[in-house]
């Protein structure tokens, strides 16, 4: 059974069907991308999945439970984290305080336990030196890592990443990609959407291409860039066709478990 399953999602705005029967799955510890042109319906599908907007038809199942009609905070309590494309860190707080602010909402943790967990997350994302500095002093990549760390506070089973590479320089993107891959080592699944198809496919195990409100194709990155229909409708000549051929389930052979 998939950890996350969206079934025949449909959404109509002002008489126009923007999502028409979109279905996809995400397994445990898997990275899956939702890709498509602007206006294709990928963002609407993504936001229906997390409970940000209500689906007109279809179902979303998470960890064996239907969550279609539940609001975002209920999704979060069940283990579905969400990272917005908009900056979400509190810029006047230190990086440590950003984590403690969320940790304080979790019942049953002592002050010592909260500080220990915050220190662990800061170390995990290479932010220990920034712990006592205001979040506004972070670079774009550091800010995104802090925001991902914040989303891990509640120990989610799945994190939805909305445009995680937006506004981040190329070197920092590579660092973020490594951090995203490491999350799967902890058993966390990822659903990701981003306008940069190259950066997104390079981190995914599988991806779905959304076009005109429907799923055009699904497959591994290598399969998708060699799909004639996908190349004609979405990718064009962006890829040569030999990219990702040495990947195993979206990861390089060197990173793949033996």
C-alpha positions as CSV (number, residue, x, y, z in Angstrom):
1,X,0.0,0.0,0.0
2,X,1.4,3.4,-0.9
3,X,2.1,5.9,1.9
4,X,0.2,8.6,-0.1
5,X,-2.3,8.0,-2.8
6,X,-4.3,10.7,-4.7
7,X,-7.2,9.3,-6.7
8,X,-8.9,11.1,-9.6
9,X,-8.6,14.6,-8.2
10,X,-10.7,17.2,-9.9
11,X,-10.9,21.0,-9.4
12,X,-13.0,23.5,-11.2
13,X,-12.5,27.3,-11.0
14,X,-15.1,29.6,-12.6
15,X,-16.4,26.9,-14.9
16,X,-12.9,25.9,-16.0
17,X,-11.5,22.5,-15.1
18,X,-7.9,23.0,-14.0
19,X,-7.4,19.4,-12.6
20,X,-9.2,16.6,-14.3
21,X,-8.7,13.1,-12.8
22,X,-5.2,13.4,-11.5
23,X,-3.9,10.3,-9.7
24,X,-0.5,9.6,-8.2
25,X,1.2,7.6,-5.4
26,X,4.2,8.0,-3.1
27,X,5.7,5.1,-1.3
28,X,7.6,5.2,2.0
29,X,11.1,6.8,1.7
30,X,10.5,7.7,-2.0
31,X,11.0,11.0,-3.7
32,X,8.3,11.8,-6.2
33,X,8.0,14.9,-8.4
34,X,4.9,16.7,-9.8
35,X,6.0,18.6,-12.9
36,X,4.4,20.6,-15.6
37,X,4.1,23.9,-17.3
38,X,2.6,26.9,-15.6
39,X,-1.2,26.5,-15.5
40,X,-0.9,22.7,-16.1
41,X,-2.6,21.9,-12.8
42,X,0.4,20.6,-10.8
43,X,0.3,23.2,-8.1
44,X,-3.5,22.8,-7.6
45,X,-3.1,19.0,-7.4
46,X,-0.3,19.5,-4.9
47,X,-2.3,21.9,-2.7
48,X,-5.4,19.6,-2.8
49,X,-3.1,16.8,-1.5
50,X,-1.9,18.8,1.5
51,X,-5.4,20.1,2.3
52,X,-4.7,23.7,1.4
53,X,-7.6,23.8,-1.0
54,X,-10.6,21.5,-1.3
55,X,-11.0,18.9,-4.1
56,X,-14.3,19.0,-6.0
57,X,-14.0,15.3,-6.7
58,X,-11.5,12.5,-5.9
59,X,-9.8,11.2,-2.8
60,X,-6.5,11.6,-0.9
61,X,-5.4,8.6,1.2
62,X,-2.4,8.9,3.6
63,X,-1.0,6.1,5.7
64,X,-4.1,4.0,5.2
65,X,-6.6,6.7,6.0
66,X,-8.7,9.0,3.8
67,X,-7.8,12.6,4.5
68,X,-9.4,14.3,1.6
69,X,-11.7,16.7,3.6
70,X,-9.3,17.3,6.5
71,X,-7.7,20.8,6.9
72,X,-3.9,21.3,6.7
73,X,-3.4,21.2,10.5
74,X,-5.0,17.7,10.7
75,X,-2.8,16.5,7.9
76,X,0.2,17.7,9.9
77,X,-0.9,15.9,13.0
78,X,-1.2,12.7,11.0
79,X,2.4,13.0,9.8
80,X,2.2,15.1,6.6
81,X,4.6,18.0,6.6
82,X,4.5,20.9,4.2
83,X,7.2,23.4,3.2
84,X,5.7,26.5,1.4
85,X,7.5,28.2,-1.4
86,X,7.1,31.4,0.5
87,X,9.7,32.1,3.3
88,X,8.4,30.8,6.5
89,X,11.2,31.3,9.0
90,X,10.8,34.0,11.6
91,X,13.5,36.4,10.5
92,X,13.9,38.2,13.8
93,X,14.3,35.0,15.8
94,X,17.6,33.1,15.9
95,X,17.8,29.8,14.0
96,X,17.6,28.0,17.3
97,X,14.5,30.0,18.4
98,X,12.8,29.1,15.1
99,X,13.0,25.5,16.0
100,X,12.1,25.9,19.7
101,X,9.0,27.9,18.8
102,X,7.6,24.8,17.1
103,X,9.0,22.3,19.6
104,X,7.1,24.2,22.4
105,X,3.8,23.2,20.7
106,X,4.6,19.5,21.3
107,X,3.2,18.1,24.5
108,X,5.3,16.0,26.8
109,X,8.7,17.4,26.0
110,X,10.8,19.0,28.7
111,X,12.8,22.2,28.1
112,X,16.0,20.1,28.0
113,X,14.5,17.7,25.5
114,X,13.4,20.6,23.2
115,X,16.8,22.1,23.3
116,X,18.4,18.8,22.6
117,X,16.1,18.2,19.6
118,X,16.8,21.7,18.2
119,X,20.5,21.2,18.5
120,X,20.2,17.8,16.7
121,X,18.3,19.4,13.8
122,X,20.7,22.3,13.5
123,X,23.6,19.9,13.4
124,X,21.9,17.7,10.8
125,X,21.5,20.6,8.4
126,X,24.9,22.2,9.1
127,X,23.4,25.2,10.9
128,X,25.0,24.8,14.3
129,X,27.2,27.9,13.8
130,X,24.1,29.9,12.9
131,X,22.2,28.8,16.0
132,X,22.4,32.1,17.9
133,X,22.2,34.3,14.8
134,X,18.9,35.8,13.5
135,X,17.4,33.9,10.6
136,X,17.6,37.0,8.5
137,X,21.3,36.6,8.3
138,X,21.0,33.2,6.6
139,X,21.7,32.8,2.9
140,X,19.0,31.5,0.6
141,X,20.2,28.0,0.9
142,X,20.6,28.2,4.7
143,X,17.1,29.6,5.1
144,X,15.6,26.7,3.1
145,X,17.5,24.2,5.2
146,X,16.2,25.9,8.4
147,X,12.7,25.7,7.0
148,X,13.1,22.0,6.2
149,X,14.5,21.5,9.7
150,X,11.3,23.2,11.1
151,X,9.2,20.8,9.1
152,X,11.0,17.9,10.7
153,X,10.2,18.9,14.3
154,X,6.9,16.9,14.3
155,X,8.6,13.8,12.9
156,X,6.5,13.6,9.7
157,X,6.3,10.5,7.5
158,X,5.9,12.6,4.4
159,X,7.0,16.1,3.5
160,X,5.5,18.1,0.6
161,X,8.1,20.5,-0.8
162,X,6.7,23.4,-2.8
163,X,9.3,25.1,-5.0
164,X,12.2,24.3,-2.6
165,X,14.9,25.4,-5.0
166,X,13.3,28.8,-5.9
167,X,15.6,31.7,-5.1
168,X,18.5,29.6,-4.2
169,X,21.9,29.8,-6.0
170,X,23.2,26.7,-7.9
171,X,25.8,25.6,-5.4
172,X,23.2,25.8,-2.6
173,X,20.7,23.8,-4.7
174,X,23.2,20.9,-4.8
175,X,23.5,21.1,-1.0
176,X,19.7,21.1,-0.7
177,X,19.4,18.1,-3.0
178,X,21.7,16.2,-0.8
179,X,19.7,17.1,2.3
180,X,16.5,16.0,0.6
181,X,18.0,12.6,-0.3
182,X,19.2,12.2,3.2
183,X,15.6,12.5,4.5
184,X,14.8,9.3,2.8
185,X,17.5,7.6,4.8
186,X,15.4,8.4,7.8
187,X,12.4,6.8,6.2
188,X,10.7,10.1,5.2
189,X,8.9,10.3,1.8
190,X,9.0,13.4,-0.3
191,X,6.5,14.9,-2.8
192,X,8.1,17.8,-4.6
193,X,7.0,20.3,-7.2
194,X,9.4,22.9,-8.7
195,X,9.5,24.9,-11.9
196,X,13.1,23.9,-12.5
197,X,12.7,20.5,-14.1
198,X,16.4,19.7,-14.3
199,X,17.0,20.3,-10.6
200,X,13.8,18.4,-9.6
201,X,14.3,15.3,-11.8
202,X,17.9,15.0,-10.6
203,X,16.6,14.3,-7.0
204,X,13.5,12.2,-7.8
205,X,13.0,8.5,-7.8
206,X,9.9,9.0,-10.0
207,X,7.9,11.9,-11.4
208,X,4.5,12.6,-12.9
209,X,4.1,15.1,-15.8
210,X,0.9,17.1,-15.5
211,X,-0.5,18.6,-18.7
212,X,-3.8,20.4,-19.2
213,X,-5.1,19.1,-15.9
214,X,-4.3,15.4,-16.5
215,X,-1.3,13.1,-15.9
216,X,0.5,13.0,-19.2
217,X,3.2,10.5,-18.1
218,X,4.8,8.8,-15.1
219,X,8.2,7.2,-14.7
220,X,11.8,7.4,-13.6
221,X,13.7,10.6,-14.7
222,X,15.5,8.6,-17.4
223,X,12.2,7.2,-18.7
224,X,10.6,10.6,-18.8
225,X,13.3,12.5,-20.7
226,X,13.2,9.7,-23.3
227,X,9.5,9.7,-23.7
228,X,8.7,11.2,-27.1
229,X,5.3,12.6,-25.9
230,X,6.8,14.3,-22.9
231,X,9.6,15.8,-25.0
232,X,7.2,17.1,-27.5
233,X,4.7,18.6,-25.0
234,X,6.9,19.6,-22.1
235,X,10.6,19.1,-22.2
236,X,11.5,20.1,-25.8
237,X,15.3,19.8,-26.3
238,X,16.2,20.5,-22.7
239,X,17.8,17.0,-22.3
240,X,20.0,15.0,-24.6
241,X,18.5,11.7,-23.4
242,X,21.5,10.1,-21.7
243,X,21.0,12.0,-18.4
244,X,20.0,10.0,-15.4
245,X,20.9,6.7,-17.1
246,X,23.2,5.8,-14.3
247,X,20.6,6.5,-11.6
248,X,19.0,3.7,-9.6
249,X,15.5,4.7,-8.5
250,X,16.4,8.4,-8.8
251,X,19.7,8.1,-7.0
252,X,23.2,7.6,-8.4
253,X,24.6,4.1,-8.2
254,X,27.1,5.4,-5.6
255,X,24.3,6.6,-3.3
256,X,21.9,3.7,-3.8
257,X,21.8,1.1,-1.0
258,X,23.5,-2.2,-1.7
